[in-house]
Amino acid sequence: MSIVRAKKHLGQHFLKDQNIARKITESLLPVTKGVLEIGPGMGVLTRHLFADAAFTVLAIDIDRESIDYLHEELPEHKQQIIYGDFLKSDIRTFYQEPFSVIGNLPYNISSQIFFKILENRELIPQVVCMIQKEVAERISAPHGNKTYGILSVFLQTFYDIEYLFTVGEQVFDPPPKVKSAVIRLIRNKREKLDCDERLFFNVVKTGFNQRRKTLRNSLKPIISPDFTSERLSLRPEQLSVDDFIALCKEIETFNNLKASEK
């Protein structure tokens, strides 16, 4: 088998530049021994990872053709190259202790992958990934920036995010229509929120779903009309993660007070 055919429905764009591949894998910090690569494709990152004795590597791909190709190309690592869907996997089966995630993520499911990582954040202290440049900018944007949004808040709540470098279209086969970027996420020290997590996620999602409105208007469906806060006069992108947590604490305090009066 000489080559894997890129499949549009899987969002495949195979990296062909070895220097970029090396730069991506060298961006992994020695935070964990275990490393899981999502979507190895033709193995341009995989080969560099297997060559680094600092890590024990597993690679998972939903594309059977890619798996067959890698099994043929890297027979000594056959047991480490797994056919499967990361989004549907119980990731606790990969390693018995925390592990890092790396990958050239398919653009069409990168947000879903990040939400899966968030759900398992206590097991994943580091992520190094290549994604669409626009998404990378959004994820790493500070509050007050027009690209700051739901995923920015959720990921920045639990990870420190660093935009590492931009990658041009020409280093892929086939070339995508947009530029890519590599980012690194490192788990921060926030173990849990100082407010109800479900309320936090609901407030952030509801607020950004109508981002042009002030929070006073966008949050009407989920807060009491009697609730007041200075933060309600702001639009969602003006609030930092800490501001959102503080707002949720205010809502909780108000709701508990109202409940006790009944």
Secondary structure as the mmCIF struct_conf table of DSSP 4:
data_model
#
loop_
_struct_conf.conf_type_id
_struct_conf.id
_struct_conf.beg_label_comp_id
_struct_conf.beg_label_asym_id
_struct_conf.beg_label_seq_id
_struct_conf.end_label_comp_id
_struct_conf.end_label_asym_id
_struct_conf.end_label_seq_id
HELX_LH_PP_P HELX_LH_PP_P1 VAL A 4 ALA A 6
HELX_RH_3T_P HELX_RH_3T_P1 LYS A 8 LEU A 10
TURN_TY1_P TURN_TY1_P1 GLY A 11 GLY A 11
STRN STRN1 PHE A 14 LEU A 15
HELX_RH_AL_P HELX_RH_AL_P1 GLN A 18 THR A 25
TURN_TY1_P TURN_TY1_P2 GLU A 26 SER A 27
TURN_TY1_P TURN_TY1_P3 PRO A 30 VAL A 31
BEND BEND1 LYS A 33 LYS A 33
STRN STRN2 GLY A 34 ILE A 38
TURN_TY1_P TURN_TY1_P4 GLY A 41 GLY A 43
HELX_RH_AL_P HELX_RH_AL_P2 VAL A 44 PHE A 50
TURN_TY1_P TURN_TY1_P5 ALA A 51 ALA A 51
TURN_TY1_P TURN_TY1_P6 ALA A 53 ALA A 54
STRN STRN3 THR A 56 ASP A 61
BEND BEND2 ILE A 62 ILE A 62
HELX_RH_AL_P HELX_RH_AL_P3 ARG A 64 GLU A 73
HELX_RH_3T_P HELX_RH_3T_P2 PRO A 75 GLN A 80
STRN STRN4 ILE A 81 TYR A 83
BEND BEND3 GLY A 84 GLY A 84
HELX_RH_3T_P HELX_RH_3T_P3 PHE A 86 LYS A 88
BEND BEND4 SER A 89 SER A 89
HELX_RH_3T_P HELX_RH_3T_P4 ILE A 91 THR A 93
TURN_TY1_P TURN_TY1_P7 PHE A 94 PHE A 94
BEND BEND5 GLN A 96 GLU A 97
STRN STRN5 PHE A 99 ASN A 104
HELX_RH_3T_P HELX_RH_3T_P5 TYR A 107 ILE A 109
HELX_RH_AL_P HELX_RH_AL_P4 SER A 110 GLU A 119
TURN_TY1_P TURN_TY1_P8 ASN A 120 LEU A 123
STRN STRN6 GLN A 126 GLN A 132
HELX_RH_AL_P HELX_RH_AL_P5 LYS A 133 SER A 140
HELX_LH_PP_P HELX_LH_PP_P2 ALA A 141 PRO A 142
TURN_TY1_P TURN_TY1_P9 HIS A 143 GLY A 144
BEND BEND6 ASN A 145 ASN A 145
TURN_TY1_P TURN_TY1_P10 LYS A 146 THR A 147
HELX_RH_AL_P HELX_RH_AL_P6 ILE A 150 PHE A 158
STRN STRN7 TYR A 159 VAL A 167
HELX_RH_3T_P HELX_RH_3T_P6 GLU A 169 VAL A 171
STRN STRN8 PHE A 172 ASP A 173
BEND BEND7 PRO A 174 PRO A 174
HELX_LH_PP_P HELX_LH_PP_P3 PRO A 175 PRO A 176
BEND BEND8 LYS A 177 VAL A 178
STRN STRN9 SER A 180 ARG A 187
BEND BEND9 LYS A 189 LYS A 189
BEND BEND10 LYS A 192 LYS A 192
BEND BEND11 ASP A 194 CYS A 195
HELX_RH_AL_P HELX_RH_AL_P7 GLU A 197 ASN A 209
TURN_TY1_P TURN_TY1_P11 GLN A 210 ARG A 212
BEND BEND12 LYS A 213 LYS A 213
HELX_RH_AL_P HELX_RH_AL_P8 LEU A 215 SER A 218
TURN_TY1_P TURN_TY1_P12 LEU A 219 ILE A 222
BEND BEND13 ILE A 223 ILE A 223
TURN_TY1_P TURN_TY1_P13 PRO A 225 ASP A 226
HELX_RH_3T_P HELX_RH_3T_P7 GLU A 230 SER A 233
BEND BEND14 LEU A 234 LEU A 234
HELX_RH_3T_P HELX_RH_3T_P8 PRO A 236 GLN A 238
HELX_RH_AL_P HELX_RH_AL_P9 VAL A 241 GLU A 261
#
